[in-house]
Amino acid sequence: MSVNNDEKYARLPAPEAQPMAGRSVNNQGEPRSYKKLLAGLFLILVFYSGWQLGNSGKTIRVGGLTLLESHRENAPREADWNILWRTIEIINEKYVNRPADLKKILEGAVQGAVSSLADPYSTFLPPQEAQDFANELKGNIEGIGAEIGIKHQRLTVITPLDESPAIRAGVRGGDYIFKVDGEDTTGLTVEQAVGKIRGPAGSKVTLSILHLEDTKPVEIVITRAKIEIKSVTAEIKEINGKKIGYLKLRRFSDDTSDGVRKAVSDFLAKGAKGVVLDVRNNPGGYLDSGVEVASFWVKDGQTVLIQKFGDAREDKIMAEGQSRLNGVPTVVLINGGSASASEIVAGALNDHNLGKLVGEKTFGKGSVQELIDIDGSAQLKLTIAKWLTPDGHDLNKDGLEPDIKIEMTEEDFQNDRDPQLDKALEELTK
């Protein structure tokens, strides 16, 4: 999932697709990069740099795989690393089904280290999961088409994608997933759940789901499919002779800024008098993509978000570009599926009085994950900071409340009504 999302499109990892620092271009096509922060990674890196712990010079060999320990003096002294090293030795010497798979043991040790942080958004991605995550951010997925995350210690649907197998089967944002093919989801990480739900196009998966308005879970059988997702769709809506640009963002990925740029040019060329920015059910994605999108409204040099790190240091991330929509009346549509980078953009526009928020309270994911290559194939997704809106609002604690609260009911959904969009258009044409 991490969605993004974020999360956060035809895939399922964290809410996201979880936001992370990286290189990008601003809305003028010029390169921009965000500093990659490595603080707190020594514990993880030590496993992959020769197992620098235990008794100096010791090795364990199974088949063609060797674990080598060296540089004991460099190991952190807050813990007795011999415990881990000795455990691996005992497994290798006495386990009934010897030889043990040392590669799996190694990956399990790293996963355990990250899991001990008790942070649902920090996770170790073995090579296959890392590749799957990269495909997800590009929109190349086979699955049910839903973004999931952990909320209130439960596996939760952040958002089903438009026209996806999940939404056709009746899956809704906010649904709790209790079982996958009969297996209890309690204790699963987002990535583990994704691995169970995702599968080849044409295959089936059974989810035991509790809808928010229900008291008993229901079983839903979903046929997986190949889903290609565009992160941006746009159109001009004409209401009472007034043209309004409608911009829907499904995630924040590499192609989002270009898609928004083209839409903005089209809106302005056709004389749009207002813009609806729809980030409902958008789980997020890349942090820099979110900053680029906000920069179409927020003036160059003004704050888009504040990153707050574990050492109490705060960094302000500024808008860059011509802010071509600054001054154009804007309404931002939000709901419980709006998370991560979506909340950054909505919060920035709202704090700068550039956009009115309409809809329902957002998900509340205000943390930054950095995606770090470990050995060229595996990756670590680590929470490195919390983020605040320009006015200091803690997204992780509270999410964003709409200026105008409009709920989308089950009856609305069943009858293809969208009172939230109707209200946004009303606000821009009155």
BELNOR-V682553 format. One record per backbone hydrogen bond with DSSP energy under -1.0 kcal/mol. NH is the residue of the N-H (numbers start at 1). CO is the residue of the C=O. If there is no record, write none. Layout:
# BELNOR-V682553
nh:NH co:CO
nh:NH co:CO
This chain:
# BELNOR-V682553
nh:5 co:6
nh:7 co:4
nh:7 co:283
nh:11 co:9
nh:13 co:1
nh:15 co:3
nh:16 co:3
nh:18 co:16
nh:24 co:32
nh:26 co:30
nh:29 co:26
nh:32 co:24
nh:41 co:38
nh:45 co:41
nh:46 co:42
nh:47 co:44
nh:52 co:46
nh:53 co:51
nh:58 co:55
nh:60 co:67
nh:62 co:65
nh:65 co:62
nh:67 co:60
nh:69 co:58
nh:74 co:71
nh:75 co:72
nh:81 co:79
nh:83 co:80
nh:85 co:81
nh:86 co:82
nh:87 co:83
nh:88 co:84
nh:89 co:85
nh:90 co:86
nh:91 co:87
nh:92 co:88
nh:93 co:89
nh:94 co:90
nh:95 co:91
nh:98 co:95
nh:102 co:100
nh:105 co:101
nh:106 co:102
nh:107 co:103
nh:108 co:104
nh:109 co:105
nh:110 co:106
nh:111 co:107
nh:112 co:108
nh:113 co:109
nh:114 co:110
nh:115 co:111
nh:116 co:112
nh:117 co:114
nh:118 co:115
nh:122 co:119
nh:123 co:381
nh:125 co:379
nh:130 co:126
nh:131 co:127
nh:132 co:128
nh:133 co:129
nh:134 co:130
nh:135 co:131
nh:136 co:132
nh:137 co:133
nh:138 co:134
nh:139 co:136
nh:140 co:135
nh:141 co:227
nh:143 co:225
nh:147 co:159
nh:149 co:156
nh:151 co:154
nh:154 co:151
nh:156 co:149
nh:157 co:175
nh:158 co:147
nh:159 co:147
nh:161 co:145
nh:164 co:161
nh:166 co:144
nh:168 co:164
nh:169 co:165
nh:171 co:166
nh:174 co:157
nh:175 co:172
nh:176 co:210
nh:177 co:155
nh:178 co:208
nh:179 co:208
nh:180 co:183
nh:181 co:206
nh:183 co:180
nh:185 co:178
nh:188 co:185
nh:193 co:189
nh:194 co:190
nh:195 co:191
nh:196 co:192
nh:197 co:193
nh:198 co:194
nh:202 co:224
nh:203 co:200
nh:205 co:222
nh:207 co:220
nh:208 co:179
nh:209 co:218
nh:210 co:176
nh:214 co:211
nh:218 co:209
nh:220 co:207
nh:222 co:205
nh:224 co:203
nh:225 co:143
nh:227 co:141
nh:233 co:248
nh:235 co:246
nh:237 co:244
nh:239 co:242
nh:242 co:239
nh:244 co:237
nh:245 co:274
nh:246 co:235
nh:247 co:276
nh:248 co:233
nh:249 co:278
nh:250 co:231
nh:252 co:284
nh:256 co:253
nh:259 co:255
nh:260 co:256
nh:261 co:257
nh:262 co:258
nh:263 co:259
nh:264 co:260
nh:265 co:261
nh:266 co:262
nh:267 co:263
nh:268 co:264
nh:269 co:265
nh:270 co:266
nh:271 co:268
nh:272 co:267
nh:273 co:243
nh:275 co:329
nh:276 co:245
nh:277 co:331
nh:278 co:247
nh:279 co:333
nh:282 co:279
nh:286 co:252
nh:287 co:20
nh:290 co:286
nh:291 co:287
nh:292 co:288
nh:293 co:289
nh:294 co:290
nh:295 co:291
nh:296 co:293
nh:297 co:294
nh:298 co:294
nh:301 co:319
nh:302 co:299
nh:304 co:317
nh:305 co:317
nh:306 co:388
nh:307 co:315
nh:308 co:386
nh:309 co:313
nh:312 co:309
nh:315 co:307
nh:317 co:305
nh:319 co:302
nh:325 co:296
nh:326 co:323
nh:328 co:325
nh:331 co:275
nh:332 co:356
nh:333 co:277
nh:334 co:358
nh:338 co:335
nh:339 co:282
nh:342 co:339
nh:344 co:340
nh:345 co:341
nh:346 co:342
nh:347 co:343
nh:348 co:344
nh:349 co:345
nh:350 co:346
nh:351 co:347
nh:352 co:348
nh:353 co:350
nh:354 co:349
nh:355 co:349
nh:356 co:330
nh:358 co:332
nh:359 co:404
nh:360 co:334
nh:362 co:400
nh:363 co:338
nh:368 co:385
nh:369 co:19
nh:370 co:382
nh:372 co:380
nh:374 co:378
nh:379 co:125
nh:380 co:372
nh:381 co:123
nh:382 co:370
nh:384 co:368
nh:385 co:368
nh:386 co:308
nh:387 co:366
nh:388 co:306
nh:389 co:393
nh:392 co:389
nh:395 co:393
nh:398 co:394
nh:399 co:395
nh:403 co:357
nh:404 co:357
nh:406 co:359
nh:413 co:409
nh:414 co:410
nh:415 co:411
nh:416 co:413
nh:417 co:412
nh:422 co:418
nh:423 co:419
nh:424 co:420
nh:425 co:421
nh:426 co:422
nh:427 co:423
nh:428 co:424
nh:430 co:426
